[in-house]
Amino acid sequence: SQTIHQWPATLVQPVGSPLSLECTVEGTSNPNLYWYRQAAGRGLQLLFYSVGIGQISSEVPQNLSASRPQDRQFILSSKKLLLSDSGFYLCAWSLGTAWETQYFGPGTRLLVL
Amino acid sequence: RKEVEQDPGPFNVPEGATVAFNCTYSNSASQSFFWYRQDCRKEPKLLMSVYSSGNEDGRFTAQLNRASQYISLLIRDSKLSDSATYLCVVSSYGQNFVFGPGTRLSVLP
């Protein structure tokens, strides 16, 4: 069966510091991968998605970037965090075929102070 | 107009009540439809897919009306454990997933 891991689970970072969040998927090959952010009490905002190694599409211009160095690894980064980057970061995967849904990792809760 | 809209909520209902959530979507090319539930401070989890003919899973019934671009979720005999935020999700070609803002449900003892 497929599983998706994210780490760290929680993170407290000062403004201006760098960020690296990691997501890995097990039990499937060539998944579509997604990064979402959810601000407190708000809906899900799609940040990036990837259909393959090195292929990244950005949905929202911001100070974040994403990379996919391996088939089942997706990394979210920032060189300098802003206060507004605080939120719940969720990684998800899907098979990319019609009728298939998305499955989410446990998320990383980021607080920027 | 937002791509996916849901009842604003919150819904506060007593145990045993029947509650219905509504969702509308704007992209007529959408192919796949889902309901997720999200518990407080947790990731969204798939509750059920929504099929054209409508489908039922225990106390949960989902309906799809493509002509009206409308999806519904009915929960019968509400339990305390049903308290969560319910997210309507619409997909095109298995890649572009659009989430509604969610409707929060509180089932009260």
Contacts between the chains, C-beta under 8 A, distances in Angstrom:
chain1	res1	chain2	res2	distance
A	32	B	94	7.8
A	32	B	95	6.0
A	34	B	97	7.5
A	42	B	101	7.7
A	43	B	87	7.9
A	43	B	99	6.0
A	43	B	100	7.1
A	43	B	101	4.1
A	43	B	102	6.0
A	44	B	44	7.3
A	44	B	87	7.6
A	44	B	99	4.5
A	46	B	97	7.7
A	49	B	95	7.5
A	51	B	95	7.1
A	88	B	41	7.6
A	90	B	43	5.7
A	90	B	44	7.6
A	92	B	97	8.0
A	94	B	94	6.4
A	94	B	95	7.5
A	94	B	97	7.3
A	95	B	94	6.8
A	96	B	94	5.3
A	96	B	95	5.8
A	97	B	94	4.8
A	98	B	31	5.6
A	98	B	32	6.6
A	98	B	93	5.9
A	98	B	94	4.6
A	99	B	31	7.2
A	99	B	32	5.2
A	99	B	49	7.7
A	99	B	94	6.7
A	100	B	32	7.6
A	100	B	94	5.0
A	101	B	32	7.2
A	101	B	34	5.2
A	101	B	46	5.6
A	101	B	49	6.5
A	101	B	89	7.5
A	101	B	91	7.4
A	101	B	97	7.9
A	102	B	46	8.0
A	102	B	89	7.6
A	102	B	97	5.4
A	103	B	46	7.1
A	104	B	43	4.0
A	104	B	44	5.4
A	104	B	45	7.2
A	105	B	43	6.4
A	106	B	42	7.6
A	106	B	43	5.6
A	107	B	42	7.5
A	107	B	43	5.0
A	109	B	41	7.4
